[in-house]
């Protein structure tokens, strides 16, 4: 019983940001309320951000913003986002993602907001995975 109680009182480790080069350059994170993924398809070339809510739906809102808090506070936004058929996944596509990658690598938190829906993610361990994503070879086979 003491062992169970002791384990229950231990702090949970922060879920890591992870990089994978296969089948395409991908950066992922399991936030408390959502799964976040960024891919780079060198065939297009295009970056895509996916934020999939664990429950609920993103509203059909005019804009989407990301606030990065920490050493390099910055807010970025777009009106060029789309929702999945079931509205659980918000998607942003662009040919450049330097501001997003800088925000992830050099800050402590990211708050993603569209309408009244907000997802918060910890960035305290994101830098190594973001750097690996940046270094991902552009000549990897791309899939759509």
N, CA, C and O atoms as a GROMACS GRO file, in nm:
protein
  576
    1UNK      N    1   0.081  -0.119   0.000
    1UNK     CA    2   0.000   0.000   0.000
    1UNK      C    3   0.087   0.126   0.000
    1UNK      O    4   0.056   0.223  -0.070
    2UNK      N    5   0.193   0.125   0.078
    2UNK     CA    6   0.283   0.241   0.082
    2UNK      C    7   0.346   0.265  -0.054
    2UNK      O    8   0.362   0.380  -0.095
    3UNK      N    9   0.381   0.158  -0.124
    3UNK     CA   10   0.442   0.171  -0.256
    3UNK      C   11   0.345   0.236  -0.354
    3UNK      O   12   0.384   0.323  -0.432
    4UNK      N   13   0.220   0.196  -0.350
    4UNK     CA   14   0.119   0.254  -0.438
    4UNK      C   15   0.102   0.403  -0.407
    4UNK      O   16   0.096   0.485  -0.498
    5UNK      N   17   0.093   0.436  -0.280
    5UNK     CA   18   0.077   0.575  -0.239
    5UNK      C   19   0.200   0.656  -0.278
    5UNK      O   20   0.186   0.769  -0.326
    6UNK      N   21   0.318   0.602  -0.258
    6UNK     CA   22   0.441   0.673  -0.294
    6UNK      C   23   0.446   0.701  -0.444
    6UNK      O   24   0.483   0.810  -0.485
    7UNK      N   25   0.408   0.602  -0.526
    7UNK     CA   26   0.407   0.623  -0.671
    7UNK      C   27   0.302   0.725  -0.711
    7UNK      O   28   0.325   0.804  -0.803
    8UNK      N   29   0.190   0.726  -0.644
    8UNK     CA   30   0.083   0.821  -0.677
    8UNK      C   31   0.125   0.964  -0.647
    8UNK      O   32   0.078   1.057  -0.712
    9UNK      N   33   0.214   0.982  -0.549
    9UNK     CA   34   0.256   1.116  -0.511
    9UNK      C   35   0.376   1.166  -0.593
    9UNK      O   36   0.408   1.285  -0.587
   10UNK      N   37   0.441   1.078  -0.668
   10UNK     CA   38   0.553   1.120  -0.751
   10UNK      C   39   0.503   1.209  -0.864
   10UNK      O   40   0.394   1.186  -0.917
   11UNK      N   41   0.580   1.309  -0.900
   11UNK     CA   42   0.538   1.393  -1.011
   11UNK      C   43   0.542   1.313  -1.141
   11UNK      O   44   0.632   1.232  -1.162
   12UNK      N   45   0.443   1.337  -1.227
   12UNK     CA   46   0.442   1.270  -1.356
   12UNK      C   47   0.542   1.339  -1.446
   12UNK      O   48   0.551   1.462  -1.446
   13UNK      N   49   0.619   1.262  -1.524
   13UNK     CA   50   0.714   1.326  -1.616
   13UNK      C   51   0.639   1.398  -1.727
   13UNK      O   52   0.532   1.354  -1.771
   14UNK      N   53   0.696   1.509  -1.772
   14UNK     CA   54   0.637   1.580  -1.884
   14UNK      C   55   0.645   1.492  -2.006
   14UNK      O   56   0.747   1.429  -2.032
   15UNK      N   57   0.538   1.489  -2.082
   15UNK     CA   58   0.539   1.411  -2.205
   15UNK      C   59   0.632   1.478  -2.304
   15UNK      O   60   0.625   1.599  -2.325
   16UNK      N   61   0.717   1.399  -2.363
   16UNK     CA   62   0.823   1.452  -2.448
   16UNK      C   63   0.773   1.490  -2.586
   16UNK      O   64   0.675   1.435  -2.636
   17UNK      N   65   0.841   1.585  -2.646
   17UNK     CA   66   0.827   1.612  -2.787
   17UNK      C   67   0.913   1.510  -2.858
   17UNK      O   68   1.025   1.482  -2.814
   18UNK      N   69   0.863   1.453  -2.965
   18UNK     CA   70   0.936   1.347  -3.034
   18UNK      C   71   0.949   1.379  -3.182
   18UNK      O   72   0.861   1.440  -3.243
   19UNK      N   73   1.062   1.338  -3.238
   19UNK     CA   74   1.090   1.356  -3.380
   19UNK      C   75   1.102   1.220  -3.446
   19UNK      O   76   1.156   1.126  -3.387
   20UNK      N   77   1.051   1.210  -3.568
   20UNK     CA   78   1.068   1.090  -3.649
   20UNK      C   79   1.090   1.131  -3.793
   20UNK      O   80   1.018   1.217  -3.844
   21UNK      N   81   1.190   1.072  -3.861
   21UNK     CA   82   1.212   1.105  -4.001
   21UNK      C   83   1.132   1.015  -4.096
   21UNK      O   84   1.137   1.035  -4.218
   22UNK      N   85   1.059   0.919  -4.044
   22UNK     CA   86   0.995   0.818  -4.128
   22UNK      C   87   0.845   0.809  -4.100
   22UNK      O   88   0.808   0.795  -3.984
   23UNK      N   89   0.758   0.816  -4.197
   23UNK     CA   90   0.785   0.818  -4.341
   23UNK      C   91   0.817   0.957  -4.395
   23UNK      O   92   0.863   0.970  -4.509
   24UNK      N   93   0.793   1.062  -4.315
   24UNK     CA   94   0.838   1.197  -4.350
   24UNK      C   95   0.878   1.266  -4.220
   24UNK      O   96   0.848   1.216  -4.111
   25UNK      N   97   0.943   1.378  -4.230
   25UNK     CA   98   0.986   1.452  -4.112
   25UNK      C   99   0.864   1.489  -4.028
   25UNK      O  100   0.774   1.559  -4.075
   26UNK      N  101   0.862   1.441  -3.903
   26UNK     CA  102   0.744   1.460  -3.818
   26UNK      C  103   0.788   1.493  -3.675
   26UNK      O  104   0.878   1.431  -3.620
   27UNK      N  105   0.722   1.592  -3.618
   27UNK     CA  106   0.742   1.635  -3.480
   27UNK      C  107   0.608   1.616  -3.410
   27UNK      O  108   0.507   1.666  -3.457
   28UNK      N  109   0.606   1.544  -3.296
   28UNK     CA  110   0.479   1.518  -3.227
   28UNK      C  111   0.491   1.546  -3.078
   28UNK      O  112   0.600   1.545  -3.020
   29UNK      N  113   0.374   1.571  -3.019
   29UNK     CA  114   0.365   1.592  -2.875
   29UNK      C  115   0.225   1.555  -2.827
   29UNK      O  116   0.126   1.588  -2.892
   30UNK      N  117   0.218   1.488  -2.716
   30UNK     CA  118   0.091   1.455  -2.652
   30UNK      C  119   0.066   1.556  -2.541
   30UNK      O  120   0.118   1.540  -2.430
   31UNK      N  121  -0.011   1.658  -2.569
   31UNK     CA  122  -0.049   1.756  -2.467
   31UNK      C  123  -0.164   1.698  -2.386
   31UNK      O  124  -0.219   1.594  -2.421
   32UNK      N  125  -0.199   1.764  -2.278
   32UNK     CA  126  -0.306   1.715  -2.192
   32UNK      C  127  -0.439   1.703  -2.266
   32UNK      O  128  -0.512   1.606  -2.248
   33UNK      N  129  -0.471   1.803  -2.349
   33UNK     CA  130  -0.601   1.808  -2.415
   33UNK      C  131  -0.598   1.773  -2.563
   33UNK      O  132  -0.703   1.764  -2.627
   34UNK      N  133  -0.477   1.752  -2.620
   34UNK     CA  134  -0.469   1.734  -2.764
   34UNK      C  135  -0.339   1.666  -2.804
   34UNK      O  136  -0.243   1.660  -2.727
   35UNK      N  137  -0.338   1.615  -2.925
   35UNK     CA  138  -0.216   1.566  -2.988
   35UNK      C  139  -0.173   1.672  -3.089
   35UNK      O  140  -0.254   1.719  -3.169
   36UNK      N  141  -0.046   1.707  -3.085
   36UNK     CA  142   0.008   1.807  -3.176
   36UNK      C  143   0.109   1.738  -3.268
   36UNK      O  144   0.194   1.662  -3.221
   37UNK      N  145   0.099   1.765  -3.397
   37UNK     CA  146   0.194   1.708  -3.492
   37UNK      C  147   0.227   1.813  -3.598
   37UNK      O  148   0.140   1.888  -3.642
   38UNK      N  149   0.355   1.816  -3.636
   38UNK     CA  150   0.400   1.899  -3.747
   38UNK      C  151   0.474   1.808  -3.843
   38UNK      O  152   0.560   1.731  -3.802
   39UNK      N  153   0.439   1.818  -3.970
   39UNK     CA  154   0.508   1.738  -4.072
   39UNK      C  155   0.570   1.832  -4.175
   39UNK      O  156   0.527   1.946  -4.192
   40UNK      N  157   0.672   1.780  -4.242
   40UNK     CA  158   0.731   1.850  -4.355
   40UNK      C  159   0.736   1.754  -4.472
   40UNK      O  160   0.800   1.650  -4.465
   41UNK      N  161   0.669   1.789  -4.581
   41UNK     CA  162   0.668   1.709  -4.702
   41UNK      C  163   0.754   1.780  -4.805
   41UNK      O  164   0.714   1.882  -4.861
   42UNK      N  165   0.873   1.725  -4.830
   42UNK     CA  166   0.968   1.791  -4.920
   42UNK      C  167   0.922   1.789  -5.065
   42UNK      O  168   0.972   1.867  -5.146
   43UNK      N  169   0.829   1.702  -5.101
   43UNK     CA  170   0.780   1.696  -5.238
   43UNK      C  171   0.693   1.816  -5.273
   43UNK      O  172   0.680   1.850  -5.390
   44UNK      N  173   0.635   1.882  -5.174
   44UNK     CA  174   0.542   1.991  -5.204
   44UNK      C  175   0.611   2.126  -5.218
   44UNK      O  176   0.562   2.198  -5.306
   45UNK      N  177   0.708   2.173  -5.154
   45UNK     CA  178   0.744   2.152  -5.014
   45UNK      C  179   0.644   2.227  -4.924
   45UNK      O  180   0.605   2.340  -4.951
   46UNK      N  181   0.604   2.158  -4.817
   46UNK     CA  182   0.502   2.216  -4.731
   46UNK      C  183   0.510   2.162  -4.589
   46UNK      O  184   0.531   2.043  -4.567
   47UNK      N  185   0.493   2.253  -4.494
   47UNK     CA  186   0.479   2.217  -4.353
   47UNK      C  187   0.330   2.210  -4.322
   47UNK      O  188   0.251   2.286  -4.377
   48UNK      N  189   0.294   2.118  -4.232
   48UNK     CA  190   0.155   2.108  -4.188
   48UNK      C  191   0.151   2.089  -4.038
   48UNK      O  192   0.220   2.002  -3.984
   49UNK      N  193   0.071   2.170  -3.972
   49UNK     CA  194   0.048   2.160  -3.828
   49UNK      C  195  -0.091   2.099  -3.809
   49UNK      O  196  -0.189   2.144  -3.868
   50UNK      N  197  -0.097   1.995  -3.725
   50UNK     CA  198  -0.224   1.932  -3.690
   50UNK      C  199  -0.238   1.940  -3.538
   50UNK      O  200  -0.147   1.901  -3.465
   51UNK      N  201  -0.350   1.991  -3.490
   51UNK     CA  202  -0.380   1.986  -3.347
   51UNK      C  203  -0.514   1.915  -3.334
   51UNK      O  204  -0.618   1.968  -3.372
   52UNK      N  205  -0.509   1.793  -3.279
   52UNK     CA  206  -0.629   1.710  -3.267
   52UNK      C  207  -0.672   1.704  -3.122
   52UNK      O  208  -0.599   1.657  -3.036
   53UNK      N  209  -0.792   1.753  -3.096
   53UNK     CA  210  -0.847   1.753  -2.961
   53UNK      C  211  -0.881   1.611  -2.916
   53UNK      O  212  -0.929   1.530  -2.996
   54UNK      N  213  -0.856   1.582  -2.789
   54UNK     CA  214  -0.892   1.451  -2.734
   54UNK      C  215  -1.044   1.439  -2.716
   54UNK      O  216  -1.099   1.330  -2.726
   55UNK      N  217  -1.109   1.551  -2.689
   55UNK     CA  218  -1.255   1.552  -2.680
   55UNK      C  219  -1.303   1.690  -2.726
   55UNK      O  220  -1.232   1.789  -2.712
   56UNK      N  221  -1.422   1.694  -2.779
   56UNK     CA  222  -1.477   1.820  -2.825
   56UNK      C  223  -1.436   1.851  -2.968
   56UNK      O  224  -1.375   1.769  -3.036
   57UNK      N  225  -1.471   1.971  -3.010
   57UNK     CA  226  -1.444   2.014  -3.146
   57UNK      C  227  -1.388   2.156  -3.146
   57UNK      O  228  -1.419   2.235  -3.058
   58UNK      N  229  -1.307   2.187  -3.245
   58UNK     CA  230  -1.264   2.324  -3.268
   58UNK      C  231  -1.383   2.400  -3.324
   58UNK      O  232  -1.458   2.346  -3.405
   59UNK      N  233  -1.402   2.524  -3.283
   59UNK     CA  234  -1.512   2.602  -3.340
   59UNK      C  235  -1.477   2.648  -3.481
   59UNK      O  236  -1.360   2.654  -3.520
   60UNK      N  237  -1.578   2.680  -3.556
   60UNK     CA  238  -1.557   2.736  -3.689
   60UNK      C  239  -1.531   2.886  -3.671
   60UNK      O  240  -1.621   2.968  -3.689
   61UNK      N  241  -1.408   2.919  -3.637
   61UNK     CA  242  -1.370   3.057  -3.605
   61UNK      C  243  -1.289   3.118  -3.719
   61UNK      O  244  -1.229   3.047  -3.799
   62UNK      N  245  -1.289   3.250  -3.726
   62UNK     CA  246  -1.221   3.321  -3.834
   62UNK      C  247  -1.069   3.312  -3.825
   62UNK      O  248  -1.001   3.319  -3.927
   63UNK      N  249  -1.015   3.296  -3.704
   63UNK     CA  250  -0.871   3.298  -3.689
   63UNK      C  251  -0.818   3.191  -3.596
   63UNK      O  252  -0.893   3.132  -3.518
   64UNK      N  253  -0.689   3.167  -3.607
   64UNK     CA  254  -0.616   3.074  -3.521
   64UNK      C  255  -0.488   3.143  -3.478
   64UNK      O  256  -0.417   3.201  -3.561
   65UNK      N  257  -0.458   3.139  -3.347
   65UNK     CA  258  -0.339   3.204  -3.294
   65UNK      C  259  -0.258   3.106  -3.208
   65UNK      O  260  -0.312   3.013  -3.147
   66UNK      N  261  -0.128   3.131  -3.207
   66UNK     CA  262  -0.037   3.059  -3.117
   66UNK      C  263   0.042   3.164  -3.041
   66UNK      O  264   0.108   3.249  -3.101
   67UNK      N  265   0.037   3.157  -2.907
   67UNK     CA  266   0.119   3.243  -2.822
   67UNK      C  267   0.228   3.158  -2.762
   67UNK      O  268   0.200   3.058  -2.694
   68UNK      N  269   0.352   3.196  -2.786
   68UNK     CA  270   0.467   3.126  -2.730
   68UNK      C  271   0.519   3.210  -2.614
   68UNK      O  272   0.554   3.326  -2.632
   69UNK      N  273   0.522   3.152  -2.495
   69UNK     CA  274   0.567   3.223  -2.377
   69UNK      C  275   0.698   3.168  -2.325
   69UNK      O  276   0.717   3.047  -2.319
   70UNK      N  277   0.787   3.257  -2.287
   70UNK     CA  278   0.917   3.216  -2.234
   70UNK      C  279   1.022   3.318  -2.266
   70UNK      O  280   1.001   3.438  -2.250
   71UNK      N  281   1.136   3.270  -2.313
   71UNK     CA  282   1.249   3.358  -2.342
   71UNK      C  283   1.225   3.449  -2.462
   71UNK      O  284   1.279   3.560  -2.467
   72UNK      N  285   1.145   3.403  -2.558
   72UNK     CA  286   1.120   3.481  -2.679
   72UNK      C  287   0.970   3.488  -2.706
   72UNK      O  288   0.921   3.432  -2.804
   73UNK      N  289   0.897   3.557  -2.618
   73UNK     CA  290   0.751   3.569  -2.632
   73UNK      C  291   0.715   3.618  -2.772
   73UNK      O  292   0.773   3.714  -2.823
   74UNK      N  293   0.620   3.551  -2.832
   74UNK     CA  294   0.570   3.593  -2.962
   74UNK      C  295   0.431   3.534  -2.983
   74UNK      O  296   0.400   3.425  -2.936
   75UNK      N  297   0.349   3.609  -3.054
   75UNK     CA  298   0.217   3.560  -3.093
   75UNK      C  299   0.211   3.561  -3.245
   75UNK      O  300   0.246   3.660  -3.309
   76UNK      N  301   0.167   3.451  -3.301
   76UNK     CA  302   0.148   3.442  -3.446
   76UNK      C  303   0.005   3.399  -3.472
   76UNK      O  304  -0.060   3.340  -3.385
   77UNK      N  305  -0.044   3.427  -3.590
   77UNK     CA  306  -0.181   3.389  -3.621
   77UNK      C  307  -0.203   3.376  -3.769
   77UNK      O  308  -0.121   3.418  -3.851
   78UNK      N  309  -0.316   3.316  -3.804
   78UNK     CA  310  -0.352   3.297  -3.943
   78UNK      C  311  -0.504   3.286  -3.956
   78UNK      O  312  -0.574   3.250  -3.862
   79UNK      N  313  -0.551   3.317  -4.074
   79UNK     CA  314  -0.690   3.289  -4.109
   79UNK      C  315  -0.695   3.177  -4.212
   79UNK      O  316  -0.802   3.140  -4.260
   80UNK      N  317  -0.577   3.122  -4.245
   80UNK     CA  318  -0.568   3.014  -4.343
   80UNK      C  319  -0.557   2.879  -4.273
   80UNK      O  320  -0.460   2.806  -4.293
   81UNK      N  321  -0.653   2.847  -4.192
   81UNK     CA  322  -0.655   2.719  -4.124
   81UNK      C  323  -0.781   2.646  -4.167
   81UNK      O  324  -0.875   2.706  -4.219
   82UNK      N  325  -0.783   2.516  -4.144
   82UNK     CA  326  -0.901   2.438  -4.180
   82UNK      C  327  -0.931   2.340  -4.068
   82UNK      O  328  -0.846   2.312  -3.983
   83UNK      N  329  -1.054   2.288  -4.069
   83UNK     CA  330  -1.097   2.191  -3.970
   83UNK      C  331  -1.124   2.058  -4.038
   83UNK      O  332  -1.165   2.055  -4.154
   84UNK      N  333  -1.100   1.948  -3.966
   84UNK     CA  334  -1.131   1.816  -4.018
   84UNK      C  335  -1.282   1.802  -4.029
   84UNK      O  336  -1.358   1.884  -3.977
   85UNK      N  337  -1.326   1.698  -4.097
   85UNK     CA  338  -1.469   1.674  -4.115
   85UNK      C  339  -1.542   1.671  -3.982
   85UNK      O  340  -1.654   1.723  -3.972
   86UNK      N  341  -1.482   1.610  -3.880
   86UNK     CA  342  -1.547   1.603  -3.748
   86UNK      C  343  -1.510   1.720  -3.659
   86UNK      O  344  -1.553   1.725  -3.544
   87UNK      N  345  -1.432   1.813  -3.710
   87UNK     CA  346  -1.388   1.935  -3.639
   87UNK      C  347  -1.299   1.909  -3.518
   87UNK      O  348  -1.275   2.001  -3.440
   88UNK      N  349  -1.249   1.787  -3.501
   88UNK     CA  350  -1.158   1.760  -3.390
   88UNK      C  351  -1.015   1.801  -3.422
   88UNK      O  352  -0.936   1.825  -3.331
   89UNK      N  353  -0.981   1.811  -3.551
   89UNK     CA  354  -0.845   1.845  -3.592
   89UNK      C  355  -0.842   1.978  -3.664
   89UNK      O  356  -0.912   2.000  -3.762
   90UNK      N  357  -0.758   2.067  -3.613
   90UNK     CA  358  -0.732   2.195  -3.676
   90UNK      C  359  -0.602   2.179  -3.754
   90UNK      O  360  -0.506   2.123  -3.702
   91UNK      N  361  -0.599   2.227  -3.879
   91UNK     CA  362  -0.484   2.209  -3.966
   91UNK      C  363  -0.440   2.343  -4.023
   91UNK      O  364  -0.523   2.424  -4.065
   92UNK      N  365  -0.309   2.365  -4.024
   92UNK     CA  366  -0.250   2.484  -4.087
   92UNK      C  367  -0.139   2.435  -4.178
   92UNK      O  368  -0.053   2.358  -4.136
   93UNK      N  369  -0.141   2.480  -4.304
   93UNK     CA  370  -0.038   2.442  -4.402
   93UNK      C  371   0.031   2.570  -4.453
   93UNK      O  372  -0.033   2.673  -4.474
   94UNK      N  373   0.164   2.559  -4.471
   94UNK     CA  374   0.239   2.673  -4.524
   94UNK      C  375   0.373   2.624  -4.576
   94UNK      O  376   0.420   2.516  -4.539
   95UNK      N  377   0.434   2.704  -4.663
   95UNK     CA  378   0.565   2.668  -4.717
   95UNK      C  379   0.678   2.707  -4.622
   95UNK      O  380   0.791   2.663  -4.641
   96UNK      N  381   0.650   2.788  -4.522
   96UNK     CA  382   0.750   2.827  -4.423
   96UNK      C  383   0.693   2.818  -4.283
   96UNK      O  384   0.580   2.862  -4.259
   97UNK      N  385   0.769   2.761  -4.191
   97UNK     CA  386   0.724   2.746  -4.053
   97UNK      C  387   0.831   2.793  -3.955
   97UNK      O  388   0.831   2.751  -3.839
   98UNK      N  389   0.922   2.878  -4.001
   98UNK     CA  390   1.031   2.923  -3.915
   98UNK      C  391   0.984   2.985  -3.785
   98UNK      O  392   1.042   2.959  -3.680
   99UNK      N  393   0.879   3.066  -3.791
   99UNK     CA  394   0.829   3.131  -3.670
   99UNK      C  395   0.768   3.029  -3.573
   99UNK      O  396   0.780   3.043  -3.452
  100UNK      N  397   0.703   2.927  -3.625
  100UNK     CA  398   0.646   2.821  -3.540
  100UNK      C  399   0.760   2.742  -3.476
  100UNK      O  400   0.759   2.718  -3.355
  101UNK      N  401   0.857   2.701  -3.557
  101UNK     CA  402   0.969   2.622  -3.504
  101UNK      C  403   1.051   2.701  -3.403
  101UNK      O  404   1.093   2.646  -3.301
  102UNK      N  405   1.074   2.831  -3.430
  102UNK     CA  406   1.144   2.916  -3.333
  102UNK      C  407   1.066   2.923  -3.202
  102UNK      O  408   1.123   2.911  -3.094
  103UNK      N  409   0.935   2.942  -3.213
  103UNK     CA  410   0.851   2.949  -3.093
  103UNK      C  411   0.858   2.822  -3.011
  103UNK      O  412   0.868   2.828  -2.888
  104UNK      N  413   0.854   2.708  -3.077
  104UNK     CA  414   0.861   2.580  -3.006
  104UNK      C  415   0.998   2.558  -2.943
  104UNK      O  416   1.007   2.509  -2.830
  105UNK      N  417   1.102   2.592  -3.014
  105UNK     CA  418   1.238   2.564  -2.968
  105UNK      C  419   1.285   2.657  -2.857
  105UNK      O  420   1.359   2.613  -2.768
  106UNK      N  421   1.246   2.782  -2.859
  106UNK     CA  422   1.306   2.882  -2.770
  106UNK      C  423   1.214   2.933  -2.660
  106UNK      O  424   1.246   3.034  -2.596
  107UNK      N  425   1.102   2.866  -2.635
  107UNK     CA  426   1.009   2.911  -2.532
  107UNK      C  427   0.971   2.799  -2.437
  107UNK      O  428   1.015   2.685  -2.454
  108UNK      N  429   0.889   2.832  -2.338
  108UNK     CA  430   0.851   2.736  -2.234
  108UNK      C  431   0.712   2.677  -2.252
  108UNK      O  432   0.687   2.563  -2.212
  109UNK      N  433   0.621   2.755  -2.312
  109UNK     CA  434   0.484   2.708  -2.333
  109UNK      C  435   0.431   2.761  -2.465
  109UNK      O  436   0.479   2.862  -2.517
  110UNK      N  437   0.331   2.691  -2.518
  110UNK     CA  438   0.258   2.740  -2.634
  110UNK      C  439   0.109   2.727  -2.602
  110UNK      O  440   0.062   2.624  -2.553
  111UNK      N  441   0.037   2.834  -2.632
  111UNK     CA  442  -0.108   2.837  -2.613
  111UNK      C  443  -0.168   2.855  -2.753
  111UNK      O  444  -0.151   2.960  -2.815
  112UNK      N  445  -0.238   2.754  -2.800
  112UNK     CA  446  -0.302   2.758  -2.932
  112UNK      C  447  -0.450   2.784  -2.912
  112UNK      O  448  -0.515   2.717  -2.833
  113UNK      N  449  -0.503   2.883  -2.986
  113UNK     CA  450  -0.640   2.926  -2.963
  113UNK      C  451  -0.712   2.951  -3.095
  113UNK      O  452  -0.657   3.010  -3.188
  114UNK      N  453  -0.835   2.905  -3.100
  114UNK     CA  454  -0.925   2.939  -3.210
  114UNK      C  455  -1.064   2.949  -3.148
  114UNK      O  456  -1.113   2.855  -3.087
  115UNK      N  457  -1.127   3.065  -3.165
  115UNK     CA  458  -1.255   3.088  -3.100
  115UNK      C  459  -1.238   3.073  -2.950
  115UNK      O  460  -1.147   3.132  -2.891
  116UNK      N  461  -1.325   2.996  -2.886
  116UNK     CA  462  -1.320   2.976  -2.741
  116UNK      C  463  -1.240   2.852  -2.701
  116UNK      O  464  -1.235   2.817  -2.583
  117UNK      N  465  -1.178   2.784  -2.797
  117UNK     CA  466  -1.103   2.661  -2.768
  117UNK      C  467  -0.956   2.692  -2.757
  117UNK      O  468  -0.898   2.759  -2.842
  118UNK      N  469  -0.895   2.641  -2.649
  118UNK     CA  470  -0.754   2.666  -2.622
  118UNK      C  471  -0.684   2.535  -2.586
  118UNK      O  472  -0.737   2.453  -2.510
  119UNK      N  473  -0.564   2.516  -2.640
  119UNK     CA  474  -0.479   2.402  -2.607
  119UNK      C  475  -0.346   2.458  -2.558
  119UNK      O  476  -0.285   2.543  -2.623
  120UNK      N  477  -0.301   2.410  -2.442
  120UNK     CA  478  -0.175   2.454  -2.384
  120UNK      C  479  -0.077   2.336  -2.386
  120UNK      O  480  -0.113   2.224  -2.350
  121UNK      N  481   0.046   2.363  -2.428
  121UNK     CA  482   0.147   2.258  -2.431
  121UNK      C  483   0.276   2.308  -2.368
  121UNK      O  484   0.316   2.423  -2.387
  122UNK      N  485   0.340   2.220  -2.295
  122UNK     CA  486   0.469   2.247  -2.231
  122UNK      C  487   0.580   2.232  -2.335
  122UNK      O  488   0.581   2.135  -2.411
  123UNK      N  489   0.671   2.327  -2.339
  123UNK     CA  490   0.783   2.323  -2.434
  123UNK      C  491   0.917   2.302  -2.366
  123UNK      O  492   1.022   2.315  -2.430
  124UNK      N  493   0.915   2.269  -2.238
  124UNK     CA  494   1.040   2.263  -2.163
  124UNK      C  495   1.139   2.160  -2.219
  124UNK      O  496   1.260   2.175  -2.198
  125UNK      N  497   1.093   2.060  -2.289
  125UNK     CA  498   1.186   1.960  -2.344
  125UNK      C  499   1.175   1.951  -2.496
  125UNK      O  500   1.214   1.850  -2.554
  126UNK      N  501   1.122   2.054  -2.561
  126UNK     CA  502   1.098   2.049  -2.705
  126UNK      C  503   1.222   2.075  -2.791
  126UNK      O  504   1.229   2.025  -2.903
  127UNK      N  505   1.317   2.152  -2.743
  127UNK     CA  506   1.428   2.200  -2.826
  127UNK      C  507   1.504   2.088  -2.900
  127UNK      O  508   1.527   2.103  -3.020
  128UNK      N  509   1.545   1.978  -2.836
  128UNK     CA  510   1.618   1.875  -2.912
  128UNK      C  511   1.536   1.815  -3.026
  128UNK      O  512   1.590   1.791  -3.134
  129UNK      N  513   1.409   1.790  -3.003
  129UNK     CA  514   1.324   1.733  -3.109
  129UNK      C  515   1.302   1.834  -3.221
  129UNK      O  516   1.299   1.797  -3.338
  130UNK      N  517   1.285   1.962  -3.186
  130UNK     CA  518   1.267   2.065  -3.288
  130UNK      C  519   1.394   2.077  -3.371
  130UNK      O  520   1.387   2.091  -3.493
  131UNK      N  521   1.510   2.072  -3.306
  131UNK     CA  522   1.636   2.080  -3.381
  131UNK      C  523   1.652   1.961  -3.474
  131UNK      O  524   1.698   1.978  -3.587
  132UNK      N  525   1.616   1.842  -3.430
  132UNK     CA  526   1.622   1.723  -3.515
  132UNK      C  527   1.526   1.740  -3.634
  132UNK      O  528   1.559   1.702  -3.746
  133UNK      N  529   1.409   1.795  -3.609
  133UNK     CA  530   1.312   1.821  -3.716
  133UNK      C  531   1.371   1.919  -3.818
  133UNK      O  532   1.358   1.899  -3.939
  134UNK      N  533   1.434   2.025  -3.769
  134UNK     CA  534   1.497   2.124  -3.859
  134UNK      C  535   1.606   2.059  -3.943
  134UNK      O  536   1.625   2.094  -4.060
  135UNK      N  537   1.680   1.963  -3.883
  135UNK     CA  538   1.791   1.898  -3.951
  135UNK      C  539   1.748   1.782  -4.040
  135UNK      O  540   1.832   1.721  -4.107
  136UNK      N  541   1.621   1.750  -4.040
  136UNK     CA  542   1.571   1.636  -4.117
  136UNK      C  543   1.606   1.655  -4.264
  136UNK      O  544   1.581   1.761  -4.322
  137UNK      N  545   1.664   1.553  -4.324
  137UNK     CA  546   1.705   1.565  -4.464
  137UNK      C  547   1.586   1.596  -4.555
  137UNK      O  548   1.480   1.535  -4.543
  138UNK      N  549   1.605   1.692  -4.644
  138UNK     CA  550   1.499   1.732  -4.735
  138UNK      C  551   1.474   1.628  -4.844
  138UNK      O  552   1.371   1.633  -4.912
  139UNK      N  553   1.567   1.534  -4.862
  139UNK     CA  554   1.552   1.438  -4.972
  139UNK      C  555   1.487   1.306  -4.927
  139UNK      O  556   1.490   1.207  -5.001
  140UNK      N  557   1.428   1.304  -4.807
  140UNK     CA  558   1.356   1.184  -4.765
  140UNK      C  559   1.237   1.161  -4.858
  140UNK      O  560   1.179   1.257  -4.909
  141UNK      N  561   1.200   1.036  -4.879
  141UNK     CA  562   1.081   1.011  -4.961
  141UNK      C  563   0.959   1.077  -4.895
  141UNK      O  564   0.940   1.064  -4.774
  142UNK      N  565   0.881   1.145  -4.972
  142UNK     CA  566   0.762   1.213  -4.919
  142UNK      C  567   0.638   1.132  -4.949
  142UNK      O  568   0.626   1.069  -5.054
  143UNK      N  569   0.545   1.136  -4.854
  143UNK     CA  570   0.416   1.070  -4.875
  143UNK      C  571   0.307   1.173  -4.855
  143UNK      O  572   0.327   1.271  -4.784
  144UNK      N  573   0.198   1.153  -4.916
  144UNK     CA  574   0.086   1.247  -4.900
  144UNK      C  575  -0.024   1.187  -4.821
  144UNK      O  576  -0.126   1.252  -4.798
   0.00000   0.00000   0.00000
